[in-house]
């Protein structure tokens, strides 16, 4: 019997694409929640053999790759200007990391040359190695819940092997704070304070495997971010989402979560196009708006900014 709770996730950025960066339990362990592994994705290509009798044909597994999805608590490293232990995962999602020592760490989207990483997933003594991994993610901030980054990582397939179990060092991960009036001091749309129930920003990466002769790779071929939030409705002379959607109006969105230096996370979306409002929501007999936005680039690769300070 193999106990599912024995699983560990190790992640390390690769110096060269697809070359094993050899993550270790001491330096590269990830505090992951809700882990799900699809170890052998792909197709079964039938051989279509002609024969003189009925019966199934053999097949060949082709286009193989591995996906690993999990959640990470969204909290800084505990030290301003020090990258969090989950930073490599964002970098593998087509995001640049800029560190100002002692001050802040900033993350923003990039188009060219996204980084890749090696992922070791282990359960019991079975180790899956995902080389050349890249992925996509979604930030989630829900009232009275722990803010999360949910990622889906895709890596090149390799046959799992039996290896000695490891003991991960998770001391770099800080305790989170739930989203609340006290712990989430700012949420604005167009400079206006809104009572917010939930906020979600999807990186929208188009992650594809490109498995050819002389080259096998996982690539991010495009991205289209989206934002969804649910807020208490206000009078239309305060904020009119209907007119804004019809006129294709863009606005800024600002969210700050966390009250301690080194653990704060801040989202800034400078130009988010208002989408049409598709319905109303009733919660505790209070009207709420499910609002949608499309973060739009201006000069390029500037459609959002995540700051940890």
C-alpha positions in Angstrom: 0.0 0.0 0.0 1.2 3.5 -0.8 -0.1 6.3 1.4 -1.3 9.3 -0.7 -0.3 11.7 2.1 3.4 10.8 1.5 3.5 13.0 -1.6 6.1 15.7 -2.0 6.5 18.4 -4.7 10.0 19.8 -5.6 10.5 22.6 -8.2 13.6 24.3 -9.5 14.2 26.6 -12.5 16.3 25.0 -15.3 19.5 26.7 -16.6 18.9 25.1 -20.1 15.5 24.0 -21.3 14.7 20.4 -20.5 17.9 19.7 -18.6 17.3 18.3 -15.2 18.0 21.0 -12.6 17.8 18.4 -9.8 15.6 20.0 -7.2 16.2 18.9 -3.6 13.9 18.5 -0.6 16.1 20.8 1.4 16.0 23.8 -1.0 13.2 23.4 -3.5 10.2 21.9 -1.7 6.7 23.3 -2.3 3.9 23.6 0.3 1.1 22.4 -2.0 -2.6 21.9 -1.4 -5.1 19.9 -3.4 -2.5 18.1 -5.5 -3.7 16.3 -8.6 -1.4 14.4 -11.0 -2.2 13.2 -14.5 1.0 11.1 -15.0 0.6 9.9 -18.6 -1.5 12.2 -20.8 -1.5 11.8 -24.6 -3.2 9.6 -27.1 -3.5 5.9 -28.0 -2.7 5.6 -31.7 -4.3 2.4 -33.1 -2.2 0.3 -35.5 -5.2 -0.6 -37.7 -3.9 -4.0 -38.7 -5.8 -5.8 -41.4 -6.8 -9.3 -40.3 -9.2 -12.0 -41.4 -11.2 -12.0 -38.2 -12.9 -9.7 -35.7 -11.1 -8.3 -32.7 -9.4 -5.2 -31.3 -6.2 -3.8 -32.7 -3.1 -3.0 -30.6 -2.2 0.7 -30.1 0.8 2.8 -29.3 0.8 5.5 -26.6 1.9 8.8 -28.3 2.3 12.5 -27.6 2.9 11.7 -23.9 3.2 14.4 -21.3 2.5 14.9 -17.6 0.4 17.5 -15.8 0.5 18.4 -12.1 -2.0 20.9 -10.6 -2.1 22.2 -7.0 -2.8 25.3 -4.9 -0.4 27.5 -3.0 -1.2 29.9 -0.2 -0.6 33.4 -1.5 1.7 35.1 1.0 5.1 36.7 0.8 8.4 35.3 2.0 8.3 37.1 5.3 11.2 39.4 4.3 10.6 42.4 2.1 12.7 42.1 -1.1 13.1 38.3 -0.7 11.4 36.2 -3.3 8.9 33.6 -2.0 9.6 29.9 -2.2 6.7 29.7 -4.8 8.3 32.3 -7.0 9.8 29.7 -9.5 6.3 28.5 -10.3 5.2 32.0 -11.4 8.4 32.3 -13.5 7.5 29.0 -15.2 4.1 30.6 -16.1 5.6 33.3 -18.3 6.1 35.8 -15.6 9.2 38.0 -14.8 10.6 38.3 -11.3 12.3 41.6 -10.4 13.8 41.8 -6.9 14.7 45.1 -5.1 16.7 43.9 -2.2 15.1 44.8 1.2 12.2 46.6 -0.5 10.0 44.4 -2.8 9.6 41.6 -5.3 7.6 42.4 -8.5 6.0 39.9 -10.9 4.7 40.9 -14.3 3.9 39.1 -17.6 6.5 38.5 -20.3 6.1 37.4 -23.9 9.5 36.2 -25.0 11.6 33.3 -23.5 9.6 32.2 -20.5 11.6 30.2 -18.0 11.1 26.4 -17.5 11.7 24.2 -14.6 12.2 20.6 -13.4 9.5 19.2 -11.2 9.8 16.1 -9.0 6.5 14.7 -7.8 6.9 11.8 -5.3 4.3 9.6 -3.6 5.7 6.8 -1.5 8.9 5.8 -3.3 7.5 6.5 -6.7 9.1 9.6 -8.3 7.7 11.3 -11.4 10.2 13.7 -13.1 8.7 16.5 -15.3 11.4 18.3 -17.3 10.9 21.4 -19.3 7.8 22.3 -17.3 5.7 25.4 -17.9 2.2 26.2 -16.9 -0.6 28.6 -16.1 -2.2 29.8 -12.9 -5.1 31.6 -11.3 -5.0 34.0 -8.3 -7.9 33.8 -6.0 -8.9 36.0 -3.1 -12.2 35.1 -1.4 -13.6 36.8 1.7 -13.0 34.7 4.8 -10.8 32.4 2.8 -7.1 31.9 2.4 -5.8 33.7 -0.8 -4.5 31.1 -3.2 -2.5 30.7 -6.4 -3.8 27.7 -8.3 -1.4 26.3 -10.9 -1.5 23.7 -13.7 2.0 22.7 -14.7 2.8 20.7 -17.9 6.0 18.8 -18.3 7.7 16.3 -20.6 6.9 12.7 -19.8 9.4 10.3 -18.3 8.9 6.8 -16.8 8.6 7.0 -13.0 11.2 5.3 -10.9 11.5 4.0 -7.4 13.6 6.3 -5.2 14.2 6.7 -1.5 11.6 8.9 0.2 12.7 12.5 1.1 11.8 14.9 3.9 10.9 18.3 2.5 11.9 21.5 4.2 8.9 23.8 4.1 10.2 26.4 6.6 10.4 29.1 3.8 6.6 29.2 3.6 4.8 31.7 5.8 1.5 31.4 7.6 -1.3 33.1 5.5 -4.0 35.5 6.6 -7.6 35.1 5.5 -9.1 37.8 3.3 -11.2 40.2 5.5 -11.8 43.8 6.2 -8.8 43.9 8.5 -6.4 41.8 6.5 -7.3 43.0 3.1 -7.2 46.8 3.5 -7.8 47.9 -0.1 -9.9 46.9 -3.0 -10.9 49.5 -5.6 -12.2 49.6 -9.2 -11.7 52.9 -10.9 -10.5 54.4 -7.6 -13.8 53.5 -5.9 -14.0 51.3 -2.8 -16.2 48.2 -3.3 -17.4 45.7 -0.8 -15.9 42.5 -2.4 -16.9 38.9 -1.9 -14.3 37.3 -4.3 -11.6 38.2 -6.8 -10.0 36.0 -9.4 -7.3 36.7 -12.0 -6.6 34.0 -14.5 -3.2 34.2 -16.3 -4.9 32.5 -19.3 -1.7 30.9 -20.7 -2.1 28.7 -23.7 0.2 25.9 -22.8 0.9 23.4 -25.6 3.2 20.4 -26.0 5.3 20.5 -29.2 6.7 16.9 -29.6 8.7 16.7 -32.9 11.8 14.9 -34.2 14.9 16.5 -32.7 12.8 18.6 -30.3 10.3 18.1 -27.6 9.1 21.0 -25.6 6.3 22.5 -23.6 5.5 26.0 -24.9 3.4 29.0 -23.8 2.1 30.1 -27.2 -0.3 32.9 -26.2 -2.0 34.3 -23.1 -5.2 36.1 -22.4 -5.7 37.2 -18.8 -9.2 37.6 -17.3 -10.5 39.0 -14.1 -13.7 38.0 -12.3 -15.0 39.7 -9.1 -18.2 39.7 -7.2 -19.1 42.9 -5.3 -22.0 44.6 -3.6 -24.0 46.6 -6.2 -24.1 50.4 -5.9 -26.3 53.0 -7.5 -25.6 53.7 -11.2 -24.6 57.3 -10.6 -21.7 55.9 -8.5 -20.6 53.1 -10.9 -22.4 52.1 -14.0 -21.1 48.7 -15.4 -23.7 48.6 -18.2 -22.6 51.9 -19.8 -19.0 51.1 -19.2 -19.4 47.7 -20.9 -21.2 49.2 -23.9 -18.7 51.9 -24.3 -15.8 49.4 -23.9 -14.4 51.5 -21.0 -11.2 50.4 -19.3 -10.4 51.2 -15.7 -7.8 50.3 -13.0 -8.2 47.6 -10.4 -6.2 47.7 -7.2 -6.1 45.1 -4.4 -3.9 44.8 -1.3 -3.9 41.8 1.0 -1.8 41.4 4.1 -0.9 43.6 7.1 2.7 42.6 7.8 5.8 43.8 6.0 7.3 41.0 3.8 3.9 39.2 3.6 1.8 41.7 1.7 0.6 41.0 -1.8 -0.6 43.8 -4.0 -2.4 43.5 -7.4 -2.4 46.5 -9.8 -4.2 46.2 -13.2 -4.0 49.6 -14.9 -6.3 49.0 -17.9 -9.0 46.5 -17.4 -11.9 46.6 -19.9 -15.3 46.3 -18.4 -17.2 43.3 -19.8 -21.0 43.1 -20.0 -22.9 42.2 -16.8 -24.6 38.9 -17.4 -26.8 38.7 -14.3 -27.5 39.6 -10.8 -26.7 37.7 -7.6 -28.7 37.7 -4.4 -26.7 37.0 -1.2 -28.3 37.5 2.2 -31.0 39.6 0.4 -28.2 42.0 -0.8 -27.8 42.6 -4.6 -24.3 41.7 -5.8 -22.7 42.2 -9.2 -20.6 39.5 -10.8 -18.2 41.7 -12.8 -15.8 40.6 -15.5 -12.8 42.5 -16.9 -10.1 41.9 -19.5 -6.7 43.3 -18.5 -5.3 44.9 -21.6 -1.6 45.6 -22.4 -0.7 49.2 -23.1 3.0 49.4 -24.0 3.2 45.6 -23.8 3.6 43.1 -21.0 2.2 45.6 -18.6 -1.4 44.4 -18.2 -0.9 43.5 -14.5 1.6 43.8 -11.7 1.9 41.8 -8.5 4.0 43.3 -5.8 5.2 41.6 -2.6 6.4 44.0 0.1 
